[in-house]
Amino acid sequence: MRTNIFLYTICTLCLLQTWLLYTAENTTEKPTVNGFIYINPQEDTAVHVSAEINELLNSIGIQSNLQDPVIGVQLFIIDNSGVRIDWGKQVPHIIETFERQQDSTSAEIKKMTFPHHIPIKYIWGLQNDVRVPLMKVYGYTVQLTCKDYPGRTIFHDHCNKCMENFVRNTFIMDDQKKSYIKDLIENLARPDQYKQKMLLYLEAIQK
């Protein structure tokens, strides 16, 4: 009888230790991803996107709605060896390493690239070397710093131009979207003269 109790106790302790190890491995906090964000120099306007793309943005943690104009961006992450990785084309090593430790498959990891567009509300009004408010992407905390595109564009000027072209070249917009864009302009556009110009463009858009 004592032998059975002893064996039962040993088995229970082994199971408990296994469970604790499993829990520790699967509750490891994801690392923070640091990088730089550039506005794509080949694009000169913000756009509205389809419901499918909007759903994709939200599914990976980037808050967006169908009223949000989006802007083309490029993200570069610096890995431990100092090499710049374009997150839109390749999953950063810091994410790949963590995901492999969590037994994620190669196919699952390969899908964890960054989208080529984000809502302009995340970066409008920011300037070179200013940090974007923290984002959660694929569950990772992402800290990005705005950067001018070397030799081509100034970050805040390019952002302003893209939004101005979006409003000026839009000919039809429903009241809901127009109200949303108006709030963006009033809250994010700088300076005031530029803001008033944008609002005039917006008022000229037909319903």
C-alpha positions in Angstrom: 0.0 0.0 0.0 2.8 2.4 0.9 4.6 1.5 -2.3 1.5 2.4 -4.4 1.1 5.7 -2.6 4.8 6.5 -3.1 4.6 5.7 -6.9 1.4 7.7 -7.2 3.1 10.7 -5.5 6.1 10.4 -7.8 3.9 10.3 -10.9 1.9 13.3 -9.8 5.0 15.3 -9.2 6.4 14.4 -12.7 3.1 15.4 -14.3 3.1 18.6 -12.4 6.7 19.4 -13.5 5.9 18.6 -17.1 2.8 20.9 -17.0 4.8 23.7 -15.4 7.5 23.4 -18.1 4.9 23.4 -20.8 3.1 26.5 -19.3 6.4 28.4 -19.0 7.3 27.6 -22.7 3.9 28.7 -23.9 3.5 31.9 -21.9 6.9 33.4 -22.8 6.4 37.1 -23.6 6.9 38.0 -27.2 9.9 40.3 -27.9 9.5 43.9 -29.0 10.3 44.5 -32.6 12.1 47.8 -33.4 12.5 49.3 -36.8 12.2 52.2 -39.2 9.2 53.2 -41.3 9.4 55.0 -44.6 6.7 56.2 -46.9 6.9 54.4 -50.2 8.5 57.0 -52.6 6.7 55.6 -55.6 3.3 56.5 -54.2 1.9 60.0 -54.2 -1.6 59.5 -52.8 -3.5 57.8 -50.0 -6.3 55.4 -51.0 -9.3 53.6 -49.6 -8.9 49.9 -49.6 -11.3 46.9 -50.1 -13.1 45.2 -47.3 -10.8 42.2 -47.7 -7.6 44.3 -47.1 -9.3 46.1 -44.3 -10.1 42.8 -42.7 -6.5 41.6 -43.1 -5.1 44.7 -41.4 -7.4 44.1 -38.4 -6.7 40.4 -38.3 -2.9 41.0 -37.7 -3.6 43.8 -35.1 -3.5 47.0 -37.1 -6.8 48.8 -36.3 -8.5 50.0 -39.4 -11.9 50.6 -40.8 -13.3 51.2 -44.3 -13.3 55.0 -43.8 -9.5 55.0 -43.2 -7.3 56.2 -46.1 -4.2 54.1 -46.2 -0.7 54.9 -47.3 2.1 52.9 -48.8 5.0 52.2 -46.5 8.2 50.2 -46.2 9.5 48.9 -42.9 13.1 47.9 -42.1 14.1 45.9 -39.1 17.7 45.7 -38.0 18.7 42.1 -37.0 21.3 41.2 -34.5 24.1 41.2 -37.1 23.2 44.7 -38.2 21.6 43.7 -41.5 18.4 45.6 -42.6 15.4 43.4 -43.3 12.5 44.6 -45.4 9.6 43.3 -43.3 7.2 43.6 -46.2 9.2 40.9 -48.0 10.9 38.9 -45.2 10.0 38.0 -41.6 12.5 39.5 -39.2 14.8 37.1 -37.5 13.6 38.1 -34.0 10.1 36.9 -34.9 11.2 33.8 -36.8 13.4 32.7 -33.9 10.7 33.2 -31.3 8.0 31.5 -33.4 10.3 28.4 -34.0 10.7 28.2 -30.2 6.9 28.0 -30.0 6.9 25.2 -32.6 5.2 27.3 -35.3 5.5 25.8 -38.8 7.6 27.3 -41.5 4.4 28.0 -43.5 2.9 29.9 -40.6 6.0 32.0 -40.0 6.3 32.8 -43.7 2.9 34.5 -43.6 4.0 37.0 -40.9 5.2 39.8 -43.2 4.1 43.4 -42.7 1.4 44.8 -45.1 2.5 47.3 -47.7 -0.1 49.8 -46.6 -1.3 51.1 -43.2 -3.9 53.7 -42.2 -2.5 57.1 -42.5 -3.8 58.1 -39.1 -0.8 56.2 -37.6 1.8 58.5 -39.1 0.2 61.7 -40.3 1.7 64.7 -38.5 4.8 62.9 -37.5 8.3 63.9 -38.7 11.7 62.3 -39.3 13.1 60.5 -36.2 9.8 60.7 -34.4 8.5 57.4 -33.0 5.1 56.0 -34.1 2.8 55.2 -31.2 3.3 51.5 -30.2 1.5 49.0 -32.4 0.6 45.3 -31.8 1.3 43.3 -35.0 0.9 39.5 -34.9 0.8 39.9 -31.1 4.3 41.6 -31.1 4.8 45.0 -29.7 6.2 47.1 -32.6 8.2 50.3 -32.1 8.8 52.2 -35.3 10.7 55.4 -36.0 9.7 57.6 -38.9 12.4 58.2 -41.5 12.9 60.5 -44.5 13.5 58.5 -47.7 17.2 59.2 -48.4 17.7 61.6 -51.3 14.0 61.5 -52.3 11.3 62.5 -49.8 10.8 64.3 -46.5 8.6 62.2 -44.3 6.0 64.7 -43.2 5.9 66.5 -46.5 5.3 63.3 -48.4 2.6 62.3 -45.9 0.9 65.6 -46.4 1.1 65.4 -50.2 -0.4 61.9 -50.2 -3.3 63.0 -48.1 -3.8 66.2 -50.0 -3.9 64.3 -53.4 -6.3 61.8 -51.9 -8.8 64.5 -51.0 -8.3 66.7 -54.0 -8.6 63.8 -56.5 -11.7 62.1 -54.9 -14.8 63.1 -56.7 -17.5 61.1 -54.8 -17.6 60.3 -51.1 -20.6 59.4 -48.9 -21.4 61.5 -45.8 -20.0 58.9 -43.4 -16.6 58.8 -45.0 -16.6 62.6 -45.5 -17.3 63.1 -41.8 -14.5 60.7 -40.8 -12.0 62.4 -43.2 -13.0 65.8 -41.8 -12.2 64.6 -38.3 -8.8 63.3 -39.5 -7.9 66.6 -41.1 -9.0 68.7 -38.1 -7.1 66.5 -35.7 -3.9 65.7 -37.6 -3.3 68.3 -40.4 -0.6 70.9 -39.8 -0.2 73.9 -40.2 -3.6 75.7 -40.0 -3.3 77.1 -43.6 -2.8 73.6 -44.9 -5.7 72.3 -42.8 -8.0 75.0 -44.3 -7.0 74.1 -47.8 -7.7 70.4 -47.2 -11.1 71.2 -45.7 -12.0 73.2 -48.8 -11.0 70.3 -51.0 -13.2 68.0 -48.9 -16.2 70.3 -49.1 -16.0 70.2 -52.9 -16.4 66.4 -53.0 -19.8 65.3 -54.2 -22.0 63.0 -52.2 
